[in-house]
Amino acid sequence: MDQDPLMVEVPREFHRRMAAIIEAVQTGIWQRGVHDLLGYATDYAFGDKRGLQTLVLKSKNRSAYVRLQWEAIMADTDADRKRVEEAIKDAINELS
């Protein structure tokens, strides 16, 4: 996302993308028979070059960490989308 990080659209888009990750993992574990509502905690830094973003997802008996660089979450390249998809698959596997 090539926008000024001080514009409100940047954090809004970031949170939209993180919510999409949570939704994808929730759907994935539900389809595998784990009918728990995910809880989550976050450790975010704001903006480019801020490093690792951590999303902790928890079911009743398990937890998984989704750790991605800010740039991977916010970019629209095939490689970055693949990184996000792999992180989602890993979380589904860990929680199922």
N, C-alpha and C positions, 0 to 999 in steps of 0.2 A: 504494500500500500504506500504509494508515493505521495503522501500528504503531510502537511505540517503537523507534527505530533501535538501541537498545542490546540488544534481544532478538536472540538468535541466528537466529531465523527470518528476519529481514530480510536479512542477508548470504547466508543459504542460498538464499532465493528469488531474490535478485539473480544469484547464480551459476547457478542453475537456468535462469534466463531467458537468460543469456549463453551457456550451453551449448546451449540451443535455437537460438539464432542461429547458432552454429558448425555445428550439425547441419544446419540448413536450407541454409546456404551449401554445406556439403560435399555434400549431396544434389543441390543445384541444379547445381553444376559437374560432378558425376559424370554427371548426366542429359544434360549438354551435351557429353559426351565427354572431359572433362578428368579423367583417372583418376589424380590425384595426391592424396595425403593432405595435408590442410591442416595447416599449422603455425600457431601463434598466439602473440602476445605481448599483454600488457595494460598499460594505464595507468589505474587506477581510483582514484577518490576515494570515501570512504565517506559515505553518508547524503544526506539532503535538502540541496538548495542547494549541492552540491559541484561542480556544473558538468558539464562534458563528460567522458564516459567514452569511452575509446578502446580498440578491439579491432583489432589488426593481424592480418590473415589472410594467409597466404603459401602459394602453391603452388610448384612447382619453378621456374617462370619469371616469376611475377607476384606482386604483393601488392595488398591493398586495405585501406582503413581504414574501419571502422564506427565512426562518432562519433555518439553520442546523449547527450542529457541524462539524468542519473539518473532524473529524474521521468518521462521518456518510457519508459524501460525498465521502471520499476516500476509505472506507472499501468495501469489497465485501461479507459481510455476508447477510443472508436473512433478518435479523432484520433491518440492515442499508438500504438495498434496499427498504424495506417496508416504512421506514421513508421518504426516498426521494420520493417514489411514492405518499405517503400521502401529502407531501408538494406540489407536482405538482397538485394533485387533488384539494387541498385547493385553490391554486392560480387560477386554471381554474374556480372554483366556484366563487371566489371573482371577477374575471374579466368578467364573463359572465352575 
